[in-house]
Amino acid sequence: MPQMSIRSLALASATVLALAGCAKAPPPAPPPPSVGFVVATATPVTLTTELPGKISALETSDVRPQISGVVRSRLFQEGAIVHAGQVLYVIEDAPYRATVLNAQGQLANAQASIASTQLQSQRYHQLVTANAVSKQDSDNADATAGQARASVVTARGSLFSAQVNLGFTRIKAPISGRIGRSLVTPGALVQTGQTDALATIQHLDTVYVDVTQSAAQLLDLKAAMAGGSVSNASPSSARVQLILPNGDVYPVEGRLQFTDVTVDQNTGSVTLRATFPNPKAILLPGMFVRARIVEGVQAQGLLIPQVGIARNERGQAIALVVGADNVVEQRVVTTGQTVDNSWLVTSGLKPGDHVIVEGLVGVMPGAKVSPHPFTAAPATPVQPNGAHS
């Protein structure tokens, strides 16, 4: 065999042996994935519930006529503050003044009849003693005098009724508050007992906010308070914040003053009523708001960032925890309400657990990881023109 062929064969054999040696060496194992964790820490947590609510006035009164007649004038500015007893409308009073004069005449006539019938009764008493008239005539004279006195009482009642109706020609404000638009104008005919109000007055210095809460939530809160895990609150005196329709928070807190004693059979909810000061009349009756009720403080609450809580195929809330030897463990947890960007975990975790909140993609229970404390990235400042720095 030529010398070149021997050398080529030897080189090829060495190459094959080298490749075979490389194939037998295993590749190096990848490093454990890096994950960030937070330490579950027991801390006092303020419990709040956000519920829909509707505003109503502390006092509301419809202005209605007590008599029939034609409106002669309106004496208030629509939207202004009126006071109890202030005259709002004037009804044409000529017919009612005539009725008063007529009643005064009837009273005077009845009073005049008393004098004559009383004197006649006294004379008949004297004549009966002298046997000049019969006892029956004397009794009739007494009855006539009594009828005259009764006629005076009736006439006084008629006069008083006429005077009351005359007073009703001045329609007055029943309560103090802000009056709305007038539904009648001068010249309109109004009648006693009409269904339409002339105007509506509402007391807006303080307003009610009515909200509904499920009976189950109310029972849970009472049970937590009885067990001592929730304190410094009462379902009938909790603090309340309002979120206005535009998303702003009302600057003044209110108080939950009333809890209904009956559960609505259709919705299973209980009506709660809060009172709010309203000095600037920002809160208007009929406005829909969100009421954030501060129900109490849970002394040993665990707040876990929402990114650290997921759901399994059964819909259960789960968290991944760094266990012994940096091995990942899965915990089924129970969550309560959200507080800012965290879940309030009521069971499944204990203080000191290292809950994974960063690097969760691809991390499975039983895997080994390289943990490090999680540090939230600072917010990126925004320049006035909208560009990021």
Secondary structure as GFF3:
##gff-version 3
##sequence-region A 1 389
A	DSSP	alpha_helix	3	24	.	.	.	ID=ss1
A	DSSP	beta_strand	34	39	.	.	.	ID=ss2
A	DSSP	beta_strand	42	63	.	.	.	ID=ss3
A	DSSP	beta_strand	69	74	.	.	.	ID=ss4
A	DSSP	beta_strand	81	82	.	.	.	ID=ss5
A	DSSP	beta_strand	87	91	.	.	.	ID=ss6
A	DSSP	alpha_helix	94	129	.	.	.	ID=ss7
A	DSSP	alpha_helix	135	167	.	.	.	ID=ss8
A	DSSP	beta_strand	170	172	.	.	.	ID=ss9
A	DSSP	beta_strand	177	179	.	.	.	ID=ss10
A	DSSP	beta_strand	189	190	.	.	.	ID=ss11
A	DSSP	beta_strand	199	214	.	.	.	ID=ss12
A	DSSP	alpha_helix	215	227	.	.	.	ID=ss13
A	DSSP	beta_strand	230	231	.	.	.	ID=ss14
A	DSSP	beta_strand	239	243	.	.	.	ID=ss15
A	DSSP	beta_strand	254	259	.	.	.	ID=ss16
A	DSSP	beta_strand	269	277	.	.	.	ID=ss17
A	DSSP	beta_strand	288	305	.	.	.	ID=ss18
A	DSSP	three_ten_helix	306	308	.	.	.	ID=ss19
A	DSSP	beta_strand	310	311	.	.	.	ID=ss20
A	DSSP	beta_strand	317	322	.	.	.	ID=ss21
A	DSSP	three_ten_helix	324	326	.	.	.	ID=ss22
A	DSSP	beta_strand	328	332	.	.	.	ID=ss23
A	DSSP	beta_strand	334	339	.	.	.	ID=ss24
A	DSSP	beta_strand	342	347	.	.	.	ID=ss25
A	DSSP	beta_strand	354	358	.	.	.	ID=ss26
A	DSSP	beta_strand	370	373	.	.	.	ID=ss27
###
